Amino acid sequence: MPPERAAGGGIVDVHPGQTISFAPGGEHFHAARQDSFMEHIAVLEAADDPTRTDSWLELNTDDNGTN
């Protein structure tokens, strides 16, 4: 199953129907193992305070070593 990882934390395998959450303002990563796939659908709500709006980081690739 696709792994999830909080910055500096360990990898967590996520299974169908499972819900996970991360602390506000924390960085986290989504990935798929070489023998699986993942689909990520994000719904963002514009916050009154722009510092609370989500920021997208770099794409995970084999080249940048973040997958």
Helices and strands as residue ranges (DSSP letters): E 3-6, E 11-13, E 28-30, G 50-52
